[in-house]
């Protein structure tokens, strides 16, 4: 009789590899959600800043407690879903010692990983948070072991009894519901889903999402998606019942019918009809008349371009403009127009609303209230809408506009402005912003908010002015397409619909085509950074539109207008060669090319426009760039920690000062031209 050969190390390794493949082939959705979570919570600059905000508040603050709670729920869902997939009616497993060991330990190890991901995200050796999260991972493992030992519903069998043939859908449902753990997981997941959707569908102005902050919201969203992904995978049979493929096909089909992104239109009290908006020429003539004192006057005209960059751009733009107001008397009154992109566009909207709402003599006293608006948390609301209400919309074949996440972002802007300044200006219409009891307000700068029309790639501008197509060539006007006005908060969102975080906003109009038929034309407005992230190009187009009027005034010797283009930049201006990237280059390289070209395109345009400004000799145009000292840790999303906000505010105080030679020249020009601060 031959002696039995003991398995070698290579035999064990091969058996473990096969067993791991067989088990994780079924539980792949768990692995995918954990990997995506690791990326989302650790890689983006926005994630790091969210984590830093929680760290700065300390371990006893409610924000960290919410993260501990959400991680606890996430861990149990991972554990329960893994057991549901692996332990209830699986098929195709080759049972051996190695497979038995993995079946018993993979659910517990999977349930430990969420807390370890958070510990890695929070890792700072001199802070308590990561150590507490590591402790939580150990406590979770202890709970799983105790539950399996003392609670019958979690008890592991002595031996596995799995079917050796593929089963139909009815048999799988019956097996799942007959199993005590299966019933518990399904009931818990459904109740948790309904609770989370109801909770995060509460109105934005209630502030519930802001109390939890984005990190906890994202964790709860990952938890919900882990559960439902596991349910789909449990019933999936890639040969007889490809449920994953069927769900994907269903989502594609219903997407043709449930587009809920139609932009809001202004309702209630509004200004004159949008076709009565002033043209650039007519508006400019009135703007000059409001500043002209006598023949021979010289008036500075400032065109501001605010670069995009999420909440980083929002803060830098608003801080810069307010700072210029404080060091250059009469500055805001001589800003003719603000050309904004993405977060820079939102900053120009907030700034213009502030100018409208607060008298000049009171602005310094109320600036801290305004600062709370530009530094507020706008990511929580849009994240909760993306993960919960919009998840419902994706499944329903009819559009429900109230579930669109971009509208939640708009509402969070309006709510913050109202909560801090006690005014509802952002809820009013764009053109109404310029209406006064006595007529049009020419003391406010005009807004040109730059978006991109996704279907054609054209630049689209939302403005209180009628744009002349001779100068704004191949540019679409939002209000002309809609044939209606939009709320000011919607105008801000139409230039700042950043990829993934927000969706495109649908604008369309009925057009009469052949045979008397009506066809709808339009498209989805996305972030202006797709076309030009600087906003300077629009300033050049506007200046070209103004030049004939400026020359006529100069020829008649009534008045001289001196144009200034001021570029407020926040992107990276470093031109050194980077390190190469090789991992997942098929995916990573195209994405890097897109986002980095987006970022560096503004620098290229800045250098180009600055170099040919000398060609504007009649009138002579001055060009000035005010740059944020770029920091790669400054976030690009809609959340900013207090420490980063303070850094940007301090930069504005230090760099936007009369130590800047160009600003000294600008202030000197205002003084020589007799510009005085106007007291309202």
C-alpha positions as CSV (number, residue, x, y, z in Angstrom):
1,X,0.0,0.0,0.0
2,X,1.4,3.4,-1.1
3,X,1.8,5.9,1.8
4,X,-0.5,9.0,1.4
5,X,1.3,12.0,0.1
6,X,0.9,15.1,2.2
7,X,-0.2,18.2,0.2
8,X,2.8,20.4,-0.6
9,X,2.8,24.2,-0.2
10,X,2.2,24.6,-4.0
11,X,-0.9,22.3,-3.6
12,X,-2.3,24.5,-0.8
13,X,-1.5,27.6,-2.8
14,X,-3.3,26.3,-5.9
15,X,-6.3,25.2,-3.8
16,X,-6.5,28.6,-2.1
17,X,-6.3,30.3,-5.5
18,X,-9.1,28.2,-7.0
19,X,-11.2,28.6,-3.8
20,X,-10.7,32.3,-3.7
21,X,-11.7,32.6,-7.4
22,X,-14.8,30.4,-7.0
23,X,-16.0,32.3,-3.9
24,X,-15.1,35.9,-5.0
25,X,-16.5,35.2,-8.5
26,X,-19.9,35.3,-6.8
27,X,-19.0,38.1,-4.3
28,X,-17.2,40.4,-6.8
29,X,-19.6,43.3,-6.2
30,X,-18.3,43.5,-2.6
31,X,-14.7,43.7,-3.8
32,X,-15.7,46.4,-6.4
33,X,-17.5,48.6,-3.8
34,X,-14.7,48.3,-1.3
35,X,-12.1,49.3,-4.0
36,X,-14.2,52.2,-5.2
37,X,-14.7,53.3,-1.6
38,X,-10.9,53.2,-1.0
39,X,-10.4,55.4,-4.1
40,X,-13.3,57.9,-3.3
41,X,-12.3,58.3,0.3
42,X,-8.5,58.6,-0.1
43,X,-7.4,59.8,-3.5
44,X,-9.3,63.1,-4.5
45,X,-8.1,66.4,-2.9
46,X,-11.8,66.9,-2.0
47,X,-11.8,63.7,0.1
48,X,-8.6,64.7,1.9
49,X,-10.1,68.1,2.8
50,X,-13.3,66.5,4.0
51,X,-11.3,64.2,6.3
52,X,-9.1,67.1,7.5
53,X,-12.2,69.0,8.5
54,X,-13.4,66.1,10.7
55,X,-9.9,65.8,12.2
56,X,-9.7,69.5,13.0
57,X,-13.0,69.2,15.0
58,X,-11.6,66.4,17.2
59,X,-12.7,62.9,18.2
60,X,-15.5,64.0,20.4
61,X,-17.2,66.1,17.8
62,X,-20.4,64.8,16.3
63,X,-18.9,64.7,12.8
64,X,-16.5,61.9,13.8
65,X,-19.2,60.1,15.8
66,X,-21.4,60.0,12.6
67,X,-18.4,58.5,10.7
68,X,-18.0,55.8,13.4
69,X,-21.8,55.1,13.2
70,X,-21.9,55.0,9.4
71,X,-18.8,52.7,9.3
72,X,-20.4,50.4,11.8
73,X,-23.5,50.0,9.6
74,X,-21.3,49.6,6.5
75,X,-19.3,46.8,8.1
76,X,-22.4,44.8,9.1
77,X,-23.9,45.2,5.6
78,X,-20.7,43.9,4.0
79,X,-20.6,41.0,6.4
80,X,-24.2,40.1,5.9
81,X,-24.2,40.5,2.1
82,X,-21.1,38.4,1.8
83,X,-22.6,35.6,3.8
84,X,-25.8,35.9,1.8
85,X,-24.0,35.5,-1.5
86,X,-21.6,32.8,-0.3
87,X,-23.6,30.7,2.1
88,X,-27.1,30.6,0.7
89,X,-27.6,28.3,-2.4
90,X,-24.4,29.0,-4.2
91,X,-23.5,26.7,-7.2
92,X,-20.2,25.7,-8.7
93,X,-18.0,25.5,-5.5
94,X,-15.5,22.8,-5.2
95,X,-15.6,22.1,-1.5
96,X,-12.3,21.3,0.2
97,X,-10.4,22.4,3.2
98,X,-9.2,25.6,1.7
99,X,-12.7,26.5,0.3
100,X,-14.2,25.8,3.7
101,X,-11.7,28.1,5.4
102,X,-12.5,30.9,3.0
103,X,-16.2,30.5,3.3
104,X,-16.0,30.9,7.1
105,X,-13.5,33.8,7.1
106,X,-14.2,36.0,4.0
107,X,-17.4,37.6,5.4
108,X,-15.7,38.5,8.7
109,X,-12.6,39.9,6.9
110,X,-14.8,41.8,4.5
111,X,-16.7,43.3,7.4
112,X,-13.4,44.5,9.0
113,X,-12.2,46.3,5.8
114,X,-14.5,49.4,5.9
115,X,-13.0,50.6,9.2
116,X,-9.5,49.9,7.9
117,X,-10.2,52.0,4.8
118,X,-11.3,54.9,7.0
119,X,-8.3,54.5,9.3
120,X,-6.1,54.8,6.2
121,X,-8.0,57.8,5.0
122,X,-7.7,59.5,8.4
123,X,-4.1,58.4,9.0
124,X,-2.1,61.0,10.9
125,X,0.2,59.5,13.5
126,X,-0.3,62.4,15.9
127,X,-4.1,62.2,15.9
128,X,-6.5,59.8,17.6
129,X,-9.0,59.2,14.8
130,X,-7.1,56.5,12.9
131,X,-6.3,54.5,16.0
132,X,-10.0,54.6,17.1
133,X,-11.0,53.4,13.6
134,X,-8.5,50.5,13.9
135,X,-10.0,49.7,17.3
136,X,-13.4,49.8,15.7
137,X,-12.2,47.2,13.1
138,X,-11.1,44.9,15.9
139,X,-14.4,45.4,17.7
140,X,-16.3,44.5,14.5
141,X,-14.3,41.3,14.1
142,X,-15.1,40.4,17.8
143,X,-18.8,41.1,17.2
144,X,-18.9,38.8,14.1
145,X,-17.2,36.0,16.1
146,X,-19.5,36.4,19.1
147,X,-22.6,36.6,16.8
148,X,-21.6,33.4,15.0
149,X,-21.1,31.6,18.3
150,X,-24.1,32.8,20.4
151,X,-26.8,33.9,18.0
152,X,-28.5,31.1,16.1
153,X,-29.3,33.2,13.1
154,X,-25.6,33.9,12.5
155,X,-24.4,30.3,13.3
156,X,-22.1,28.7,10.8
157,X,-23.0,25.1,9.8
158,X,-20.6,22.2,10.6
159,X,-20.7,21.2,7.0
160,X,-21.7,23.0,3.8
161,X,-24.7,21.7,1.8
162,X,-24.8,23.4,-1.5
163,X,-26.8,22.5,-4.6
164,X,-24.8,20.8,-7.4
165,X,-27.1,22.2,-10.2
166,X,-28.2,25.6,-11.3
167,X,-31.6,26.7,-9.9
168,X,-34.4,28.9,-11.2
169,X,-35.4,32.3,-9.9
170,X,-38.3,30.9,-7.8
171,X,-36.0,28.4,-6.1
172,X,-33.4,31.1,-5.3
173,X,-36.1,33.3,-3.8
174,X,-37.4,30.4,-1.7
175,X,-34.0,29.4,-0.5
176,X,-33.1,33.0,0.4
177,X,-36.3,33.6,2.3
178,X,-36.3,30.3,4.1
179,X,-32.8,30.9,5.4
180,X,-32.9,32.9,8.7
181,X,-29.9,35.0,7.9
182,X,-31.2,35.6,4.4
183,X,-34.5,37.0,5.8
184,X,-32.5,39.2,8.2
185,X,-30.2,40.6,5.6
186,X,-33.1,41.4,3.2
187,X,-35.3,43.0,5.8
188,X,-32.4,45.0,7.2
189,X,-31.3,46.2,3.8
190,X,-34.8,47.2,2.7
191,X,-35.6,49.1,5.9
192,X,-32.2,50.8,5.9
193,X,-32.7,51.9,2.2
194,X,-36.2,53.3,2.9
195,X,-34.9,55.1,6.0
196,X,-31.9,56.6,4.2
197,X,-33.9,57.7,1.1
198,X,-36.5,59.4,3.3
199,X,-33.9,61.0,5.5
200,X,-31.8,62.4,2.6
201,X,-34.8,63.5,0.7
202,X,-35.6,66.1,3.3
203,X,-35.5,69.7,2.0
204,X,-32.1,71.2,1.7
205,X,-32.9,74.2,3.9
206,X,-33.6,71.9,6.8
207,X,-29.9,71.4,7.0
208,X,-29.9,67.7,7.9
209,X,-27.4,66.7,5.3
210,X,-25.0,69.5,6.4
211,X,-25.1,68.2,10.0
212,X,-23.8,64.8,8.9
213,X,-21.3,66.3,6.3
214,X,-20.2,64.6,3.1
215,X,-18.0,61.8,4.5
216,X,-20.8,60.1,6.5
217,X,-23.3,60.7,3.6
218,X,-20.9,59.0,1.2
219,X,-20.4,56.0,3.5
220,X,-24.2,55.6,3.9
221,X,-24.5,55.7,0.1
222,X,-21.8,53.1,-0.4
223,X,-23.6,50.9,2.2
224,X,-26.9,51.1,0.3
225,X,-25.3,50.4,-3.0
226,X,-23.4,47.4,-1.5
227,X,-26.7,45.9,-0.4
228,X,-28.6,46.3,-3.6
229,X,-25.6,45.2,-5.7
230,X,-25.3,42.1,-3.6
231,X,-29.1,41.3,-4.1
232,X,-28.7,41.6,-7.9
233,X,-25.6,39.5,-7.9
234,X,-27.3,36.8,-5.7
235,X,-30.0,36.3,-8.3
236,X,-27.7,36.7,-11.2
237,X,-26.8,33.7,-13.4
238,X,-24.5,34.6,-16.2
239,X,-25.6,31.6,-18.3
240,X,-29.4,31.4,-17.7
241,X,-30.4,34.6,-15.9
242,X,-27.9,37.5,-16.6
243,X,-29.6,39.8,-14.2
244,X,-26.7,42.3,-14.1
245,X,-26.8,42.6,-17.9
246,X,-30.6,42.9,-17.8
247,X,-30.4,45.7,-15.1
248,X,-27.9,47.6,-17.2
249,X,-30.1,47.3,-20.3
250,X,-33.1,48.5,-18.3
251,X,-31.3,51.6,-17.0
252,X,-30.2,52.5,-20.6
253,X,-33.7,52.1,-21.9
254,X,-35.5,54.1,-19.2
255,X,-32.8,56.9,-19.4
256,X,-34.5,57.9,-22.7
257,X,-37.7,58.7,-20.8
258,X,-36.7,59.9,-17.3
259,X,-34.4,63.0,-18.1
260,X,-35.3,65.2,-15.2
261,X,-32.7,67.9,-15.8
262,X,-34.8,70.6,-17.4
263,X,-33.6,73.9,-15.8
264,X,-35.8,75.9,-13.6
265,X,-37.5,78.9,-15.1
266,X,-38.3,82.1,-13.1
267,X,-41.8,82.3,-11.6
268,X,-43.8,84.9,-9.8
269,X,-42.7,88.5,-9.8
270,X,-40.0,89.2,-12.4
271,X,-38.6,92.0,-14.5
272,X,-39.5,92.9,-18.1
273,X,-39.7,90.1,-20.7
274,X,-36.4,88.7,-21.6
275,X,-36.5,90.1,-25.1
276,X,-36.5,93.5,-23.5
277,X,-33.1,92.9,-22.0
278,X,-30.7,95.8,-22.9
279,X,-28.3,95.2,-25.7
280,X,-24.6,95.7,-24.9
281,X,-24.5,99.0,-26.8
282,X,-27.6,100.4,-25.1
283,X,-26.5,99.2,-21.7
284,X,-23.0,100.6,-22.1
285,X,-24.3,104.0,-23.1
286,X,-26.4,104.2,-19.9
287,X,-23.6,102.8,-17.8
288,X,-21.3,105.6,-19.0
289,X,-24.0,108.2,-18.5
290,X,-24.4,107.1,-14.9
291,X,-20.7,107.8,-14.3
292,X,-20.1,110.8,-16.5
293,X,-19.9,114.2,-14.8
294,X,-18.8,116.5,-17.7
295,X,-17.3,116.5,-21.1
296,X,-13.6,115.4,-21.1
297,X,-14.1,112.9,-18.3
298,X,-12.0,109.7,-18.3
299,X,-13.7,106.6,-16.9
300,X,-12.1,103.3,-16.1
301,X,-14.0,100.2,-17.2
302,X,-13.1,96.9,-15.6
303,X,-13.9,93.5,-17.2
304,X,-13.3,90.7,-14.7
305,X,-12.7,87.0,-15.8
306,X,-13.1,84.5,-12.9
307,X,-11.5,81.2,-13.6
308,X,-13.3,77.9,-12.7
309,X,-12.2,75.6,-10.0
310,X,-15.1,74.6,-7.7
311,X,-15.3,76.0,-4.2
312,X,-11.6,77.0,-4.4
313,X,-12.5,79.4,-7.3
314,X,-15.7,80.5,-5.5
315,X,-13.7,81.6,-2.5
316,X,-10.7,83.1,-4.3
317,X,-13.0,85.1,-6.7
318,X,-15.2,86.5,-3.9
319,X,-12.3,87.2,-1.5
320,X,-10.4,89.0,-4.3
321,X,-13.3,91.2,-5.5
322,X,-14.2,92.2,-1.9
323,X,-10.6,92.9,-1.2
324,X,-10.3,95.1,-4.3
325,X,-13.4,97.0,-3.1
326,X,-11.7,97.8,0.2
327,X,-8.3,99.0,-1.2
328,X,-9.5,100.8,-4.3
329,X,-12.3,103.3,-3.7
330,X,-15.0,103.1,-6.4
331,X,-13.7,99.8,-7.8
332,X,-17.0,97.9,-7.8
333,X,-18.9,100.7,-9.5
334,X,-16.5,100.6,-12.4
335,X,-16.7,96.9,-12.9
336,X,-18.7,96.7,-16.1
337,X,-19.1,93.0,-16.4
338,X,-18.1,89.7,-14.7
339,X,-17.3,86.7,-16.9
340,X,-17.4,83.6,-14.7
341,X,-16.8,79.9,-15.2
342,X,-17.7,77.1,-12.9
343,X,-16.9,78.0,-9.2
344,X,-15.6,81.4,-10.4
345,X,-19.0,82.1,-11.9
346,X,-20.7,81.2,-8.7
347,X,-18.4,83.6,-6.9
348,X,-19.3,86.4,-9.3
349,X,-23.0,85.7,-8.7
350,X,-22.6,85.8,-4.9
351,X,-20.5,89.0,-5.2
352,X,-23.1,90.8,-7.4
353,X,-25.9,89.8,-5.1
354,X,-24.0,91.1,-2.1
355,X,-23.4,94.5,-4.0
356,X,-27.1,94.7,-4.7
357,X,-28.2,93.8,-1.2
358,X,-25.8,95.7,1.0
359,X,-25.1,99.4,0.8
360,X,-21.4,100.3,0.3
361,X,-21.1,101.9,3.7
362,X,-22.2,98.6,5.4
363,X,-20.2,96.1,3.4
364,X,-17.2,96.0,5.6
365,X,-19.4,95.3,8.6
366,X,-21.3,92.5,6.9
367,X,-18.4,90.9,5.1
368,X,-18.1,88.2,7.8
369,X,-21.6,87.2,7.1
370,X,-20.9,87.0,3.4
371,X,-17.8,85.0,4.2
372,X,-19.9,82.3,5.8
373,X,-21.8,82.0,2.6
374,X,-18.8,81.5,0.3
375,X,-17.3,79.0,2.8
376,X,-20.4,77.0,3.5
377,X,-20.7,73.2,2.9
378,X,-22.4,72.7,-0.5
379,X,-21.2,69.2,-1.0
380,X,-23.5,67.5,1.5
381,X,-26.7,68.4,-0.2
382,X,-25.7,67.5,-3.7
383,X,-24.0,64.3,-2.5
384,X,-27.1,63.2,-0.6
385,X,-29.2,63.9,-3.7
386,X,-26.9,62.0,-6.0
387,X,-26.8,58.9,-3.8
388,X,-30.4,58.7,-2.7
389,X,-33.2,60.6,-4.5
390,X,-31.4,60.4,-7.9
391,X,-31.0,56.6,-7.4
392,X,-34.8,56.4,-7.3
393,X,-35.1,58.5,-10.4
394,X,-32.8,56.2,-12.4
395,X,-35.2,53.4,-11.8
396,X,-38.4,55.3,-12.6
397,X,-39.3,55.7,-16.3
398,X,-40.8,59.2,-15.8
399,X,-38.9,62.4,-15.0
400,X,-39.2,63.8,-11.5
401,X,-37.5,67.2,-11.6
402,X,-37.4,67.6,-7.8
403,X,-35.0,64.7,-7.6
404,X,-32.3,66.2,-9.8
405,X,-29.1,66.8,-7.7
406,X,-28.2,70.1,-9.5
407,X,-31.4,71.7,-8.1
408,X,-30.3,70.6,-4.6
409,X,-27.0,72.4,-5.1
410,X,-28.8,75.5,-6.2
411,X,-31.1,75.3,-3.2
412,X,-28.2,74.9,-0.9
413,X,-26.6,78.2,-2.2
414,X,-29.9,80.0,-1.8
415,X,-30.5,78.6,1.7
416,X,-27.0,79.6,2.9
417,X,-27.4,83.1,1.5
418,X,-30.7,83.5,3.2
419,X,-29.5,82.0,6.5
420,X,-26.5,84.2,6.7
421,X,-27.7,87.5,5.2
422,X,-31.5,87.1,5.8
423,X,-32.2,87.7,2.1
424,X,-33.7,85.6,-0.6
425,X,-31.9,87.2,-3.5
426,X,-30.7,84.0,-5.1
427,X,-34.3,82.8,-5.4
428,X,-35.2,85.8,-7.5
429,X,-34.7,85.9,-11.3
430,X,-31.5,86.9,-13.0
431,X,-33.0,90.0,-14.7
432,X,-34.9,91.0,-11.6
433,X,-31.5,91.5,-9.9
434,X,-31.1,94.6,-12.0
435,X,-34.5,96.1,-11.4
436,X,-35.1,98.9,-9.0
437,X,-38.3,100.9,-8.2
438,X,-37.0,103.7,-10.4
439,X,-35.7,101.5,-13.3
440,X,-32.6,99.6,-14.3
441,X,-29.7,99.5,-11.9
442,X,-26.5,100.5,-13.8
443,X,-24.4,100.4,-10.6
444,X,-24.2,96.6,-10.7
445,X,-21.8,94.7,-12.9
446,X,-23.4,92.6,-15.7
447,X,-23.1,88.9,-15.5
448,X,-21.8,86.7,-18.3
449,X,-21.8,83.1,-17.0
450,X,-20.1,80.7,-19.3
451,X,-21.3,77.1,-19.9
452,X,-20.8,74.5,-22.6
453,X,-23.6,73.0,-24.7
454,X,-22.8,69.3,-24.6
455,X,-24.5,68.3,-27.8
456,X,-22.7,70.8,-30.0
457,X,-19.6,71.8,-28.0
458,X,-20.6,75.5,-28.3
459,X,-20.1,78.1,-25.6
460,X,-23.4,79.1,-24.0
461,X,-23.7,82.3,-21.9
462,X,-26.4,83.1,-19.3
463,X,-26.5,86.9,-19.1
464,X,-28.7,89.9,-18.2
465,X,-27.6,91.4,-21.5
466,X,-28.6,90.6,-25.1
467,X,-25.5,89.4,-26.9
468,X,-24.7,90.5,-30.4
469,X,-23.9,87.5,-32.6
470,X,-21.5,89.6,-34.7
471,X,-19.1,89.7,-31.7
472,X,-20.2,86.6,-29.8
473,X,-19.8,84.3,-32.8
474,X,-21.1,80.7,-32.4
475,X,-22.2,81.5,-28.9
476,X,-25.6,80.4,-27.6
477,X,-27.7,82.6,-25.3
478,X,-29.4,80.6,-22.6
479,X,-32.4,82.9,-22.1
480,X,-33.0,83.2,-25.8
481,X,-33.2,79.4,-26.1
482,X,-35.5,79.1,-23.2
483,X,-37.5,82.2,-24.1
484,X,-37.8,82.8,-20.3
485,X,-35.8,84.1,-17.4
486,X,-34.2,81.8,-14.8
487,X,-33.6,82.1,-11.0
488,X,-30.3,83.6,-10.1
489,X,-29.2,80.4,-8.4
490,X,-30.0,78.5,-11.6
491,X,-27.9,81.0,-13.6
492,X,-25.0,80.2,-11.3
493,X,-25.5,76.4,-11.7
494,X,-25.6,76.7,-15.5
495,X,-21.9,77.6,-15.6
496,X,-20.8,75.2,-12.9
497,X,-22.1,71.7,-13.7
498,X,-18.9,69.9,-13.0
499,X,-18.6,66.2,-14.2
500,X,-20.2,63.5,-12.0
501,X,-20.9,65.9,-9.1
502,X,-23.7,67.5,-11.1
503,X,-25.4,66.7,-14.4
504,X,-26.1,68.7,-17.5
505,X,-29.0,71.1,-17.4
506,X,-31.6,70.6,-20.2
507,X,-32.6,73.7,-22.1
508,X,-34.8,73.5,-25.2
509,X,-37.3,75.3,-27.3
510,X,-40.0,74.4,-29.8
511,X,-39.1,75.1,-33.4
512,X,-41.4,75.0,-36.4
513,X,-40.0,72.6,-39.1
514,X,-41.4,71.3,-42.4
515,X,-45.0,70.3,-42.8
516,X,-46.0,72.4,-39.8
517,X,-44.4,70.0,-37.3
518,X,-42.9,71.2,-34.0
519,X,-39.4,69.9,-33.2
520,X,-37.6,70.6,-29.9
521,X,-34.1,71.8,-30.2
522,X,-31.6,72.5,-27.5
523,X,-29.3,70.5,-25.4
524,X,-27.7,70.0,-22.0
525,X,-25.6,72.8,-20.5
526,X,-22.5,71.5,-18.7
527,X,-19.5,73.2,-17.0
528,X,-18.0,76.2,-18.9
529,X,-14.6,74.7,-18.3
530,X,-15.1,72.2,-21.0
531,X,-14.8,75.1,-23.5
532,X,-12.7,77.7,-21.8
533,X,-12.0,77.6,-18.0
534,X,-10.6,81.1,-17.9
535,X,-13.5,83.3,-18.9
536,X,-11.1,85.7,-20.5
537,X,-12.2,84.8,-24.0
538,X,-15.7,86.2,-23.2
539,X,-14.1,89.4,-21.9
540,X,-12.3,89.8,-25.2
541,X,-15.6,89.3,-27.1
542,X,-17.3,91.8,-24.9
543,X,-14.5,94.3,-25.3
544,X,-14.7,93.9,-29.1
545,X,-18.4,94.7,-28.8
546,X,-17.7,97.8,-26.8
547,X,-14.8,99.2,-28.9
548,X,-17.0,100.9,-31.5
549,X,-18.9,102.7,-28.8
550,X,-15.7,103.6,-26.9
551,X,-14.2,105.1,-30.1
552,X,-17.3,107.1,-30.9
553,X,-17.2,108.6,-27.4
554,X,-13.5,109.4,-27.8
555,X,-13.9,110.9,-31.3
556,X,-16.6,113.3,-30.1
557,X,-14.3,114.2,-27.2
558,X,-17.1,113.7,-24.7
559,X,-15.5,111.0,-22.7
560,X,-12.5,108.7,-22.6
561,X,-13.0,105.1,-21.5
562,X,-9.9,103.2,-20.3
563,X,-10.5,99.4,-20.3
564,X,-9.0,97.0,-17.9
565,X,-9.2,93.2,-18.1
566,X,-8.7,91.6,-14.7
567,X,-8.1,87.8,-14.7
568,X,-8.7,86.1,-11.3
569,X,-6.8,82.8,-11.5
570,X,-6.7,79.9,-9.1
571,X,-5.4,76.9,-11.2
572,X,-1.9,75.5,-11.2
573,X,0.6,77.6,-13.1
574,X,3.7,75.4,-12.6
575,X,5.2,74.4,-16.0
576,X,7.8,71.9,-14.8
577,X,7.7,68.3,-16.2
578,X,5.7,65.9,-14.1
579,X,6.5,62.3,-13.2
580,X,5.2,59.7,-15.6
581,X,2.1,57.6,-14.8
582,X,2.0,53.9,-15.9
583,X,-0.5,52.1,-13.8
584,X,-3.8,51.5,-15.6
585,X,-2.6,53.8,-18.3
586,X,-5.4,52.9,-20.7
587,X,-7.8,54.5,-18.2
588,X,-5.7,56.9,-16.3
589,X,-3.9,58.6,-19.2
590,X,-7.0,59.8,-21.0
591,X,-8.5,61.1,-17.7
592,X,-5.3,62.8,-16.7
593,X,-5.1,64.4,-20.2
594,X,-8.6,65.7,-19.9
595,X,-8.5,67.2,-16.4
596,X,-4.9,68.6,-16.6
597,X,-5.5,70.1,-20.0
598,X,-8.7,71.7,-18.5
599,X,-6.5,73.1,-15.7
600,X,-3.6,74.3,-17.8
601,X,-5.7,75.7,-20.6
602,X,-6.4,78.8,-18.5
603,X,-2.6,79.4,-18.1
604,X,-2.1,79.2,-21.8
605,X,-4.9,81.6,-22.5
606,X,-3.7,84.0,-19.8
607,X,-0.3,84.2,-21.4
608,X,-1.7,84.5,-24.9
609,X,-4.2,87.2,-24.1
610,X,-1.7,89.1,-22.1
611,X,0.8,89.1,-25.0
612,X,-1.5,90.6,-27.6
613,X,-3.2,93.2,-25.4
614,X,-0.8,95.7,-26.9
615,X,-2.8,95.4,-30.1
616,X,-5.7,97.1,-28.4
617,X,-4.3,100.6,-28.9
618,X,-7.6,102.4,-29.5
619,X,-8.6,102.1,-26.7
620,X,-5.5,101.1,-24.9
621,X,-6.4,98.1,-22.8
622,X,-4.6,97.0,-19.6
623,X,-4.4,93.4,-18.6
624,X,-3.8,92.2,-15.0
625,X,-3.8,88.7,-13.5
626,X,-4.4,88.1,-9.8
627,X,-3.2,84.5,-9.0
628,X,-4.0,82.3,-6.0
629,X,-0.7,80.7,-4.8
630,X,-1.8,77.2,-6.0
631,X,-1.8,74.5,-3.4
632,X,-2.6,70.9,-4.6
633,X,-4.5,70.3,-1.4
634,X,-7.0,73.1,-2.2
635,X,-10.2,71.1,-3.1
636,X,-12.0,71.3,-6.4
637,X,-15.4,70.2,-5.2
638,X,-18.1,72.0,-3.2
639,X,-16.7,71.5,0.3
640,X,-13.9,73.4,2.0
641,X,-12.4,73.0,5.5
642,X,-12.1,76.0,7.7
643,X,-8.3,75.8,7.6
644,X,-8.2,75.9,3.8
645,X,-10.7,78.8,3.7
646,X,-8.6,80.7,6.2
647,X,-5.5,80.2,4.1
648,X,-7.3,81.5,1.0
649,X,-8.6,84.5,2.9
650,X,-5.2,85.3,4.2
651,X,-3.7,85.1,0.7
652,X,-6.3,87.6,-0.4
653,X,-5.3,89.9,2.4
654,X,-1.6,89.5,1.7
655,X,-1.4,89.4,-2.1
656,X,-4.3,91.6,-3.0
657,X,-2.7,94.6,-1.5
658,X,-0.9,97.8,-2.4
659,X,2.3,95.8,-2.3
660,X,1.3,94.6,-5.8
661,X,2.8,97.1,-8.2
662,X,0.0,96.5,-10.8
663,X,-2.7,97.3,-8.2
664,X,-0.8,100.4,-7.2
665,X,-1.0,101.5,-10.8
666,X,-4.7,100.6,-10.9
667,X,-5.5,102.6,-7.8
668,X,-3.4,105.5,-9.0
669,X,-5.4,105.5,-12.3
670,X,-8.6,105.6,-10.3
671,X,-7.3,108.5,-8.2
672,X,-6.1,110.5,-11.2
673,X,-9.4,109.9,-13.0
674,X,-11.2,111.5,-10.1
675,X,-13.1,108.3,-9.0
676,X,-14.5,108.6,-5.6
677,X,-16.3,106.2,-3.3
678,X,-20.0,106.5,-3.6
679,X,-22.1,106.3,-0.5
680,X,-25.5,104.9,-1.2
